[in-house]
C-alpha cells in the first residue's frame, strides 16, 4: 500500500467558509495555549518531565470547559495540533529547526488537519466531498481520491482559495521495467541534461509574468507606504481607533494581485516539473542525480534568481516519491569533479569556467559537451 496526497479545490458556501475560518482560529488558539503552558511549565520547573502528545490531549476537555466555543472545532484537528506542537519541539531538540513560535491570525496561509475516522470523510460524488463539521462541500480536481482516506488538510491560500489535501492509502501499479539507467546533470541554461543527450530547457515562468507582477509590486510598495503614513498620523493625533494596514482596501487589492501572480508562477513551474519527472520514471529504471547543496549555490548573487527558479529541490522530491510509487530507483551522487573528468578515460582536466561549454580531453582526444559529459560521469558514479 502507498500513501498519496490528492489536492482538491474546494468551493464552500458562506456558512462553510465561516466554519473553516473559525476552525483555523480554534487550532491557532490551542497551539498558542499549549505552547505558552509548556514554556511556563519549564520556567517554573526546568527538571519537570516533558509532556507527550497523550498528555496534551488529556488537557483538551478542561480547555473546552474553560472556553466552550472550542467545542465547535473539529475535535481530531485539535489533537493533530498537539501532535504538531510536540513534533516541532522534537525538531528543536534535535537542532533541526528553531524554537516553536506563536501563531498569528495575520499569517496569510491558514490550515488545519482532521483525521478520517468512522467515515467522517468521504467522497460523495465527482464534485462533492463530506467533511467533518462542514457537511457536503463542492470541489473540483484532476482526479478523484481512490483508496482508504486517512486524513484531510483544509487550507486557505494567500489568494483566498480553499483547498483540501486528501491523504489516501491506495495501491499504485508499478510501471513496466525498461532495464535503462540515466545520469542527470542539473543546469541553469538548461534545467536538466541527461547522459543520453536529452535536454530539458529552462522555462523562466517568473519572466513570462514579470511585467504584470512588477506593475502590482510597485503599487503595493507605494500603497503600503501611504497607508503607513496615515496610520502614523492616526497615532500622532491619538485617534481612538487607529487604522491598521488591513483597513486599506487599495493596499489589500495590490497585495492580492502580487500573491495571485506569484501563485500562478509556482503552479506553472510545478506543472512543468511534474511532466518531466513522470516522463523520466516511465523511461528509466535507475535515475542518478547530483546531491546539490542549493543553499551554497544561492550565495552566487549573479545566478541566485536563476538557480531559485530551477527548483532543483522540488524536482528531487518529485523524483523520490514517484520512484517509490512506480518501483524505480533514485540514486544521489557527489557532484564533485563531474564537469572536469573525461567520461571516456577518466582524466582530470581541472576546473572549467562556466563559459566553457565544450572541451577536448588532452589525454585521449575525446571532444566533450560539458553538460552531457557531466551527466555521463554521474551515471558512472556510485552513491
Buried (B, 14 or more C-beta within 10 A) or exposed (E): EEBBEBBBBBBBEEEBBEBBBBBBBBBBBBBBBBBEBBEEBEEEEEEEEEBEBEEBEEBBEEBBEEEEEBEEBBBBBBBBBBBBBBEBBEBEEEEEEEEBEEBEEEEEEBBBBBBBEEEBBEBEEEBBBBBBBBBEBBBEBEEBBEBEBBBBBBBBBBBEEBBBBBBBEBEBEEBEEEEEBBBBBBBEEBBBBBBBEBBBEBEBBBEEBBEBBEBBBEBBEEBBEEBEEEBEEBEEEEEEEBBEBEBBEEBBBBBBBBBBBBBBBBEBBBEBBBEBBBEBBEBBBBBBBBEBEBEEBEEEEEBEEBBBBBBBEBBBEBBBBBBBBBBBEBBBBEBEBBBBBBBBEEBEBEEBEEEEEEBEBEEEEBEBBBBBBBBBBBBBBEE
